[in-house]
């Protein structure tokens, strides 16, 4: 904040301090209270007991400053104003997993700058642990998120502030909660054993959404976590370091090419400055490269009598290369009839 803005705010505090004892204005009850660790203050001006005396809009009214009688302040979000924004009205379907089904990928810009945390928002890792099933293709099927082992009954926390769009059981996801956030992203929390939030509820980063479990199509207790932009999933590991429970960066440049199941997070793959200033032509070239690689991929459906060595000979490759293309596949793996494996 600039020096002039600070001086203006301080002058407001001095005026408010004089009237605080006789004119107390209640804080709007429809606002989403700030997290306890976010706030600012000037203790050397303190005179009152910290009671709120006024609320001022900032910009379009979605962010407000609460002024207190001890001449300190903190920011809050005005959820009444947020609820009226296009983000929380357009494509808002409470029983549909992907309400953006009619939003084509090419309608999204080549890159989108996403603010993940700021002065009034924070991040809480839904669960700290090693990802055991990553984003991408798994046994020939698209896996649109990350799976982290999560014992049944363990609390599942919201990653960012937002509003619950869906909270119910859904096919393979089992008990599922979807939260839409102010930056345009949606986060998914699947396989829950219990849901503790309701559709339309405003939640903070760190709020309890439910309990971990193994509902839906699941081989054991774990959390399935997804990140999506306008219905298109991208690898959550681009923004979340699950092992350390931290964000990789506060502002994320989402390239459209990330919205492909063939584009996984690659640690330290690109310099941050280069990523931000990458031209549209470079991003387009990357998309074309991914498309060519996808076109060159070949899959084989296991039939009775098939062996990995026989399949390798048939496609002019090796058993080791086939295993490297298929997560969990080993030379000793017993092949199941009907399973689809990648061979090139």
TINULO-897016 format. One record per residue (C-alpha): y, z, x; chain; residue in three letters. Coordinates in Angstrom, 1 decimal, m for minus. Last residue first. Example, Ala and Ser with C-alpha at 12.3 -4.5 7.8 and 13.67 -1.06 7.14 Angstrom:
residues 2
y m1.1 | z 7.1 | x 13.7 | chain A | res SER
y m4.5 | z 7.8 | x 12.3 | chain A | res ALA
This chain:
residues 344
y m46.5 | z m27.8 | x 4.0 | chain A | res UNK
y m49.6 | z m26.1 | x 2.6 | chain A | res UNK
y m48.1 | z m23.8 | x m0.1 | chain A | res UNK
y m50.7 | z m22.0 | x m2.1 | chain A | res UNK
y m51.5 | z m22.1 | x m5.8 | chain A | res UNK
y m54.2 | z m19.8 | x m7.1 | chain A | res UNK
y m56.4 | z m21.4 | x m9.8 | chain A | res UNK
y m59.7 | z m20.2 | x m8.2 | chain A | res UNK
y m59.1 | z m17.1 | x m6.1 | chain A | res UNK
y m59.4 | z m17.5 | x m2.3 | chain A | res UNK
y m60.9 | z m14.6 | x m0.4 | chain A | res UNK
y m58.5 | z m13.8 | x 2.4 | chain A | res UNK
y m60.0 | z m13.8 | x 5.9 | chain A | res UNK
y m57.6 | z m16.4 | x 7.4 | chain A | res UNK
y m54.8 | z m14.3 | x 5.9 | chain A | res UNK
y m52.4 | z m14.8 | x 3.0 | chain A | res UNK
y m50.0 | z m11.9 | x 2.3 | chain A | res UNK
y m46.9 | z m14.1 | x 2.1 | chain A | res UNK
y m47.8 | z m17.8 | x 2.1 | chain A | res UNK
y m46.1 | z m20.2 | x 4.6 | chain A | res UNK
y m47.4 | z m18.3 | x 7.7 | chain A | res UNK
y m51.0 | z m18.5 | x 6.3 | chain A | res UNK
y m50.8 | z m22.3 | x 6.0 | chain A | res UNK
y m49.5 | z m22.5 | x 9.5 | chain A | res UNK
y m52.4 | z m20.4 | x 10.8 | chain A | res UNK
y m55.0 | z m22.4 | x 8.9 | chain A | res UNK
y m53.8 | z m25.6 | x 10.5 | chain A | res UNK
y m52.2 | z m28.8 | x 9.2 | chain A | res UNK
y m53.3 | z m32.4 | x 8.3 | chain A | res UNK
y m53.3 | z m31.8 | x 4.6 | chain A | res UNK
y m57.1 | z m32.3 | x 4.1 | chain A | res UNK
y m57.9 | z m30.6 | x 7.4 | chain A | res UNK
y m56.0 | z m27.5 | x 6.4 | chain A | res UNK
y m57.6 | z m27.4 | x 3.0 | chain A | res UNK
y m61.0 | z m27.4 | x 4.6 | chain A | res UNK
y m60.1 | z m24.7 | x 7.0 | chain A | res UNK
y m58.7 | z m22.6 | x 4.2 | chain A | res UNK
y m61.8 | z m23.0 | x 2.1 | chain A | res UNK
y m62.2 | z m24.7 | x m1.3 | chain A | res UNK
y m65.6 | z m24.5 | x m3.0 | chain A | res UNK
y m64.3 | z m24.1 | x m6.5 | chain A | res UNK
y m60.7 | z m25.1 | x m6.7 | chain A | res UNK
y m57.5 | z m23.6 | x m5.3 | chain A | res UNK
y m54.3 | z m25.3 | x m6.3 | chain A | res UNK
y m52.5 | z m26.9 | x m3.4 | chain A | res UNK
y m48.8 | z m27.0 | x m2.8 | chain A | res UNK
y m46.5 | z m29.3 | x m0.8 | chain A | res UNK
y m43.0 | z m28.8 | x 0.3 | chain A | res UNK
y m41.0 | z m31.9 | x 1.5 | chain A | res UNK
y m38.8 | z m32.0 | x m1.6 | chain A | res UNK
y m37.9 | z m28.3 | x m1.0 | chain A | res UNK
y m36.9 | z m29.1 | x 2.6 | chain A | res UNK
y m34.8 | z m32.0 | x 1.4 | chain A | res UNK
y m33.0 | z m29.8 | x m1.2 | chain A | res UNK
y m32.4 | z m27.1 | x 1.4 | chain A | res UNK
y m30.8 | z m29.6 | x 3.7 | chain A | res UNK
y m28.7 | z m31.0 | x 0.8 | chain A | res UNK
y m27.5 | z m27.5 | x 0.0 | chain A | res UNK
y m26.5 | z m26.9 | x 3.7 | chain A | res UNK
y m24.6 | z m30.2 | x 3.7 | chain A | res UNK
y m22.7 | z m29.1 | x 0.6 | chain A | res UNK
y m21.8 | z m25.8 | x 2.3 | chain A | res UNK
y m20.6 | z m27.7 | x 5.3 | chain A | res UNK
y m18.5 | z m30.1 | x 3.2 | chain A | res UNK
y m17.1 | z m27.2 | x 1.2 | chain A | res UNK
y m15.8 | z m25.8 | x 4.5 | chain A | res UNK
y m17.0 | z m22.5 | x 6.0 | chain A | res UNK
y m14.0 | z m20.2 | x 6.4 | chain A | res UNK
y m15.6 | z m17.1 | x 5.1 | chain A | res UNK
y m18.9 | z m17.7 | x 6.7 | chain A | res UNK
y m17.4 | z m18.6 | x 10.1 | chain A | res UNK
y m15.5 | z m15.2 | x 10.0 | chain A | res UNK
y m18.7 | z m13.4 | x 9.2 | chain A | res UNK
y m20.8 | z m15.0 | x 11.9 | chain A | res UNK
y m24.0 | z m16.4 | x 10.6 | chain A | res UNK
y m27.6 | z m15.5 | x 10.6 | chain A | res UNK
y m27.2 | z m11.8 | x 11.4 | chain A | res UNK
y m30.3 | z m11.0 | x 9.4 | chain A | res UNK
y m31.5 | z m14.0 | x 7.3 | chain A | res UNK
y m31.3 | z m13.4 | x 3.6 | chain A | res UNK
y m33.5 | z m15.9 | x 1.7 | chain A | res UNK
y m32.5 | z m19.4 | x 0.6 | chain A | res UNK
y m35.5 | z m21.2 | x m1.0 | chain A | res UNK
y m35.2 | z m19.4 | x m4.3 | chain A | res UNK
y m31.7 | z m21.0 | x m4.6 | chain A | res UNK
y m28.5 | z m19.3 | x m5.5 | chain A | res UNK
y m27.7 | z m18.8 | x m1.9 | chain A | res UNK
y m26.6 | z m22.4 | x m1.7 | chain A | res UNK
y m23.7 | z m21.6 | x m3.9 | chain A | res UNK
y m22.2 | z m19.5 | x m1.1 | chain A | res UNK
y m21.4 | z m15.9 | x m1.9 | chain A | res UNK
y m18.7 | z m14.5 | x 0.3 | chain A | res UNK
y m19.1 | z m10.8 | x 0.1 | chain A | res UNK
y m16.4 | z m8.2 | x 0.4 | chain A | res UNK
y m17.3 | z m4.6 | x 1.2 | chain A | res UNK
y m20.0 | z m5.6 | x 3.7 | chain A | res UNK
y m23.7 | z m4.8 | x 4.4 | chain A | res UNK
y m23.8 | z m2.2 | x 1.7 | chain A | res UNK
y m25.8 | z 0.9 | x 2.5 | chain A | res UNK
y m29.2 | z 2.6 | x 1.7 | chain A | res UNK
y m30.4 | z 2.4 | x 5.3 | chain A | res UNK
y m33.7 | z 0.7 | x 4.5 | chain A | res UNK
y m32.2 | z m1.0 | x 1.5 | chain A | res UNK
y m29.4 | z m2.9 | x 3.4 | chain A | res UNK
y m27.7 | z m4.4 | x 0.4 | chain A | res UNK
y m25.4 | z m7.5 | x 0.2 | chain A | res UNK
y m27.5 | z m10.5 | x 1.4 | chain A | res UNK
y m30.5 | z m8.3 | x 0.7 | chain A | res UNK
y m30.0 | z m8.8 | x m3.0 | chain A | res UNK
y m31.3 | z m12.4 | x m2.6 | chain A | res UNK
y m29.6 | z m14.6 | x m5.2 | chain A | res UNK
y m30.3 | z m15.0 | x m8.9 | chain A | res UNK
y m28.4 | z m17.5 | x m11.1 | chain A | res UNK
y m27.5 | z m16.1 | x m14.6 | chain A | res UNK
y m23.7 | z m16.3 | x m14.1 | chain A | res UNK
y m24.1 | z m14.6 | x m10.7 | chain A | res UNK
y m27.2 | z m12.5 | x m10.3 | chain A | res UNK
y m28.5 | z m9.5 | x m8.3 | chain A | res UNK
y m32.0 | z m8.3 | x m8.9 | chain A | res UNK
y m33.9 | z m5.0 | x m8.3 | chain A | res UNK
y m37.6 | z m4.5 | x m9.1 | chain A | res UNK
y m38.3 | z m0.8 | x m8.5 | chain A | res UNK
y m41.9 | z 0.1 | x m7.7 | chain A | res UNK
y m45.0 | z 1.8 | x m9.2 | chain A | res UNK
y m48.1 | z m0.4 | x m8.9 | chain A | res UNK
y m49.3 | z m3.9 | x m9.5 | chain A | res UNK
y m46.6 | z m4.7 | x m12.0 | chain A | res UNK
y m46.2 | z m7.2 | x m14.8 | chain A | res UNK
y m44.6 | z m4.9 | x m17.3 | chain A | res UNK
y m44.3 | z m1.1 | x m16.7 | chain A | res UNK
y m44.9 | z 0.4 | x m13.3 | chain A | res UNK
y m42.4 | z 3.3 | x m13.1 | chain A | res UNK
y m39.1 | z 4.5 | x m11.8 | chain A | res UNK
y m36.9 | z 6.6 | x m14.1 | chain A | res UNK
y m33.8 | z 5.7 | x m16.0 | chain A | res UNK
y m30.2 | z 4.6 | x m15.5 | chain A | res UNK
y m28.8 | z 7.7 | x m13.8 | chain A | res UNK
y m25.2 | z 7.2 | x m12.6 | chain A | res UNK
y m24.7 | z 6.6 | x m8.9 | chain A | res UNK
y m22.2 | z 3.8 | x m9.3 | chain A | res UNK
y m20.6 | z 4.6 | x m12.6 | chain A | res UNK
y m21.6 | z 3.6 | x m16.1 | chain A | res UNK
y m20.0 | z 2.3 | x m19.3 | chain A | res UNK
y m22.4 | z 2.2 | x m22.2 | chain A | res UNK
y m22.5 | z m1.0 | x m24.3 | chain A | res UNK
y m26.3 | z m1.0 | x m24.5 | chain A | res UNK
y m27.8 | z 2.5 | x m24.1 | chain A | res UNK
y m28.8 | z 4.5 | x m21.0 | chain A | res UNK
y m31.7 | z 6.7 | x m20.1 | chain A | res UNK
y m34.6 | z 4.2 | x m19.9 | chain A | res UNK
y m38.0 | z 5.5 | x m19.0 | chain A | res UNK
y m41.0 | z 4.2 | x m17.0 | chain A | res UNK
y m38.9 | z 1.6 | x m15.4 | chain A | res UNK
y m40.5 | z m1.7 | x m14.3 | chain A | res UNK
y m37.1 | z m3.4 | x m13.8 | chain A | res UNK
y m33.5 | z m2.7 | x m12.7 | chain A | res UNK
y m31.3 | z m5.8 | x m12.9 | chain A | res UNK
y m27.8 | z m6.1 | x m11.5 | chain A | res UNK
y m25.1 | z m8.5 | x m12.9 | chain A | res UNK
y m22.3 | z m9.9 | x m10.9 | chain A | res UNK
y m18.9 | z m10.9 | x m12.3 | chain A | res UNK
y m16.8 | z m8.6 | x m10.1 | chain A | res UNK
y m16.3 | z m6.2 | x m13.0 | chain A | res UNK
y m20.0 | z m5.5 | x m13.2 | chain A | res UNK
y m22.7 | z m6.3 | x m15.8 | chain A | res UNK
y m25.6 | z m3.9 | x m15.9 | chain A | res UNK
y m29.1 | z m5.0 | x m16.9 | chain A | res UNK
y m31.8 | z m2.3 | x m17.6 | chain A | res UNK
y m35.4 | z m3.3 | x m18.0 | chain A | res UNK
y m38.6 | z m1.5 | x m19.2 | chain A | res UNK
y m41.3 | z m4.0 | x m18.5 | chain A | res UNK
y m39.9 | z m6.8 | x m16.3 | chain A | res UNK
y m42.9 | z m9.1 | x m17.1 | chain A | res UNK
y m42.2 | z m9.1 | x m20.8 | chain A | res UNK
y m38.9 | z m7.4 | x m21.6 | chain A | res UNK
y m38.6 | z m3.7 | x m22.7 | chain A | res UNK
y m35.1 | z m2.5 | x m23.5 | chain A | res UNK
y m31.7 | z m1.8 | x m22.1 | chain A | res UNK
y m29.4 | z m4.9 | x m21.9 | chain A | res UNK
y m25.7 | z m5.3 | x m21.3 | chain A | res UNK
y m24.9 | z m1.9 | x m19.8 | chain A | res UNK
y m21.3 | z m1.8 | x m18.5 | chain A | res UNK
y m20.2 | z m1.6 | x m14.9 | chain A | res UNK
y m19.6 | z 0.6 | x m11.8 | chain A | res UNK
y m21.9 | z m0.4 | x m9.0 | chain A | res UNK
y m25.5 | z 0.3 | x m7.8 | chain A | res UNK
y m26.7 | z 2.3 | x m10.9 | chain A | res UNK
y m29.4 | z 4.9 | x m10.0 | chain A | res UNK
y m33.1 | z 5.1 | x m10.6 | chain A | res UNK
y m34.5 | z 8.6 | x m10.7 | chain A | res UNK
y m38.2 | z 9.0 | x m9.6 | chain A | res UNK
y m40.6 | z 9.4 | x m12.5 | chain A | res UNK
y m43.2 | z 7.0 | x m11.2 | chain A | res UNK
y m42.9 | z 6.6 | x m7.4 | chain A | res UNK
y m40.6 | z 3.8 | x m6.1 | chain A | res UNK
y m41.8 | z 1.2 | x m3.6 | chain A | res UNK
y m39.0 | z m1.4 | x m3.3 | chain A | res UNK
y m39.4 | z m4.9 | x m4.8 | chain A | res UNK
y m36.6 | z m7.4 | x m4.3 | chain A | res UNK
y m35.4 | z m10.0 | x m6.7 | chain A | res UNK
y m35.9 | z m13.5 | x m8.3 | chain A | res UNK
y m39.6 | z m14.0 | x m7.3 | chain A | res UNK
y m40.3 | z m17.7 | x m8.1 | chain A | res UNK
y m43.9 | z m18.5 | x m8.4 | chain A | res UNK
y m46.1 | z m20.4 | x m5.9 | chain A | res UNK
y m47.8 | z m17.2 | x m4.7 | chain A | res UNK
y m44.4 | z m15.6 | x m4.1 | chain A | res UNK
y m41.4 | z m17.8 | x m3.7 | chain A | res UNK
y m38.1 | z m16.2 | x m2.9 | chain A | res UNK
y m36.8 | z m12.6 | x m2.8 | chain A | res UNK
y m38.9 | z m10.1 | x m0.9 | chain A | res UNK
y m41.9 | z m7.9 | x m1.7 | chain A | res UNK
y m42.2 | z m4.8 | x 0.5 | chain A | res UNK
y m38.5 | z m3.9 | x 0.8 | chain A | res UNK
y m38.3 | z m0.8 | x 2.9 | chain A | res UNK
y m36.6 | z 2.2 | x 1.3 | chain A | res UNK
y m33.4 | z 3.7 | x m0.1 | chain A | res UNK
y m33.3 | z 3.4 | x m3.9 | chain A | res UNK
y m30.6 | z 2.3 | x m6.3 | chain A | res UNK
y m28.2 | z 2.3 | x m3.4 | chain A | res UNK
y m24.8 | z 3.7 | x m4.5 | chain A | res UNK
y m21.7 | z 1.6 | x m4.1 | chain A | res UNK
y m18.1 | z 2.5 | x m4.7 | chain A | res UNK
y m15.2 | z 1.6 | x m7.0 | chain A | res UNK
y m11.6 | z 2.7 | x m7.4 | chain A | res UNK
y m10.2 | z 1.9 | x m3.9 | chain A | res UNK
y m12.5 | z m1.1 | x m3.5 | chain A | res UNK
y m16.2 | z m2.0 | x m3.5 | chain A | res UNK
y m18.1 | z m5.2 | x m4.1 | chain A | res UNK
y m15.3 | z m7.8 | x m4.1 | chain A | res UNK
y m17.0 | z m11.1 | x m4.5 | chain A | res UNK
y m15.6 | z m14.3 | x m3.0 | chain A | res UNK
y m17.3 | z m17.3 | x m4.5 | chain A | res UNK
y m18.3 | z m20.3 | x m2.5 | chain A | res UNK
y m19.3 | z m23.9 | x m3.4 | chain A | res UNK
y m17.8 | z m23.2 | x m6.9 | chain A | res UNK
y m20.3 | z m22.8 | x m9.8 | chain A | res UNK
y m20.5 | z m25.6 | x m12.3 | chain A | res UNK
y m23.2 | z m27.2 | x m10.1 | chain A | res UNK
y m25.6 | z m24.5 | x m11.0 | chain A | res UNK
y m25.5 | z m25.3 | x m14.7 | chain A | res UNK
y m24.4 | z m22.6 | x m17.2 | chain A | res UNK
y m26.4 | z m23.2 | x m20.4 | chain A | res UNK
y m28.9 | z m20.4 | x m19.6 | chain A | res UNK
y m26.0 | z m18.0 | x m19.0 | chain A | res UNK
y m27.4 | z m15.5 | x m21.5 | chain A | res UNK
y m30.2 | z m14.7 | x m19.2 | chain A | res UNK
y m32.2 | z m11.6 | x m20.2 | chain A | res UNK
y m31.4 | z m12.0 | x m23.9 | chain A | res UNK
y m31.4 | z m8.9 | x m26.1 | chain A | res UNK
y m27.8 | z m7.7 | x m25.8 | chain A | res UNK
y m26.1 | z m11.1 | x m25.3 | chain A | res UNK
y m22.6 | z m11.1 | x m23.8 | chain A | res UNK
y m22.1 | z m14.7 | x m22.7 | chain A | res UNK
y m18.3 | z m14.2 | x m23.0 | chain A | res UNK
y m17.1 | z m10.8 | x m24.1 | chain A | res UNK
y m17.4 | z m8.6 | x m21.1 | chain A | res UNK
y m16.1 | z m11.1 | x m18.5 | chain A | res UNK
y m13.5 | z m12.5 | x m21.0 | chain A | res UNK
y m11.6 | z m9.2 | x m20.9 | chain A | res UNK
y m11.5 | z m7.0 | x m24.1 | chain A | res UNK
y m14.0 | z m4.4 | x m22.7 | chain A | res UNK
y m11.9 | z m4.1 | x m19.6 | chain A | res UNK
y m8.8 | z m3.1 | x m21.5 | chain A | res UNK
y m10.7 | z m0.4 | x m23.4 | chain A | res UNK
y m12.5 | z 0.6 | x m20.2 | chain A | res UNK
y m9.3 | z 1.7 | x m18.6 | chain A | res UNK
y m10.4 | z 2.4 | x m15.1 | chain A | res UNK
y m9.1 | z 5.4 | x m13.2 | chain A | res UNK
y m7.0 | z 6.0 | x m10.1 | chain A | res UNK
y m5.9 | z 9.4 | x m8.8 | chain A | res UNK
y m2.7 | z 11.3 | x m8.4 | chain A | res UNK
y m1.1 | z 14.3 | x m6.8 | chain A | res UNK
y 2.3 | z 15.8 | x m7.7 | chain A | res UNK
y 0.9 | z 19.2 | x m8.6 | chain A | res UNK
y 1.6 | z 18.3 | x m12.3 | chain A | res UNK
y m0.8 | z 15.4 | x m12.2 | chain A | res UNK
y m0.3 | z 11.6 | x m12.3 | chain A | res UNK
y m3.2 | z 9.4 | x m13.5 | chain A | res UNK
y m2.8 | z 5.9 | x m12.2 | chain A | res UNK
y m4.4 | z 3.1 | x m14.3 | chain A | res UNK
y m6.5 | z 0.0 | x m13.7 | chain A | res UNK
y m7.4 | z m2.4 | x m16.5 | chain A | res UNK
y m3.8 | z m2.3 | x m17.5 | chain A | res UNK
y m2.9 | z m5.8 | x m16.4 | chain A | res UNK
y m1.0 | z m4.7 | x m13.2 | chain A | res UNK
y m1.3 | z m0.9 | x m12.9 | chain A | res UNK
y m0.8 | z 1.1 | x m16.0 | chain A | res UNK
y 0.6 | z 4.6 | x m15.8 | chain A | res UNK
y m1.0 | z 7.8 | x m17.1 | chain A | res UNK
y 1.0 | z 11.0 | x m17.4 | chain A | res UNK
y 0.8 | z 14.8 | x m17.1 | chain A | res UNK
y m2.7 | z 15.5 | x m15.8 | chain A | res UNK
y m3.2 | z 19.1 | x m14.9 | chain A | res UNK
y m3.5 | z 19.8 | x m11.1 | chain A | res UNK
y m2.4 | z 23.4 | x m11.1 | chain A | res UNK
y 1.3 | z 22.9 | x m10.5 | chain A | res UNK
y 3.6 | z 22.9 | x m7.5 | chain A | res UNK
y 2.0 | z 20.7 | x m4.8 | chain A | res UNK
y 4.5 | z 18.7 | x m2.7 | chain A | res UNK
y 2.9 | z 19.5 | x 0.6 | chain A | res UNK
y m0.5 | z 18.7 | x m0.9 | chain A | res UNK
y 0.2 | z 14.9 | x m1.2 | chain A | res UNK
y m2.8 | z 13.5 | x m2.9 | chain A | res UNK
y m5.3 | z 10.7 | x m3.2 | chain A | res UNK
y m8.5 | z 10.1 | x m5.1 | chain A | res UNK
y m12.1 | z 8.9 | x m4.9 | chain A | res UNK
y m14.8 | z 11.5 | x m4.0 | chain A | res UNK
y m15.3 | z 12.8 | x m7.6 | chain A | res UNK
y m16.0 | z 9.4 | x m9.0 | chain A | res UNK
y m13.2 | z 8.3 | x m11.4 | chain A | res UNK
y m13.3 | z 8.8 | x m15.1 | chain A | res UNK
y m14.0 | z 5.8 | x m17.3 | chain A | res UNK
y m11.1 | z 5.7 | x m19.7 | chain A | res UNK
y m11.4 | z 6.0 | x m23.5 | chain A | res UNK
y m10.2 | z 9.6 | x m23.6 | chain A | res UNK
y m6.6 | z 8.6 | x m22.6 | chain A | res UNK
y m5.1 | z 11.3 | x m20.4 | chain A | res UNK
y m3.1 | z 13.8 | x m22.4 | chain A | res UNK
y 0.7 | z 13.9 | x m21.9 | chain A | res UNK
y 2.2 | z 17.3 | x m20.9 | chain A | res UNK
y 5.9 | z 17.6 | x m21.5 | chain A | res UNK
y 7.4 | z 21.1 | x m21.0 | chain A | res UNK
y 5.8 | z 22.3 | x m17.7 | chain A | res UNK
y 5.4 | z 18.8 | x m16.3 | chain A | res UNK
y 9.1 | z 17.9 | x m16.6 | chain A | res UNK
y 10.2 | z 18.7 | x m13.1 | chain A | res UNK
y 7.0 | z 17.6 | x m11.5 | chain A | res UNK
y 7.3 | z 14.2 | x m13.3 | chain A | res UNK
y 10.6 | z 13.4 | x m11.5 | chain A | res UNK
y 9.3 | z 14.4 | x m8.1 | chain A | res UNK
y 6.1 | z 12.4 | x m8.7 | chain A | res UNK
y 8.0 | z 9.3 | x m9.7 | chain A | res UNK
y 10.0 | z 9.5 | x m6.5 | chain A | res UNK
y 6.7 | z 9.7 | x m4.6 | chain A | res UNK
y 5.4 | z 6.6 | x m6.3 | chain A | res UNK
y 8.6 | z 4.6 | x m5.5 | chain A | res UNK
y 8.4 | z 5.7 | x m1.9 | chain A | res UNK
y 4.7 | z 4.7 | x m1.6 | chain A | res UNK
y 5.6 | z 1.2 | x m3.0 | chain A | res UNK
y 8.4 | z 0.7 | x m0.5 | chain A | res UNK
y 6.0 | z 1.7 | x 2.4 | chain A | res UNK
y 3.5 | z m0.9 | x 1.4 | chain A | res UNK
y 0.0 | z 0.0 | x 0.0 | chain A | res UNK
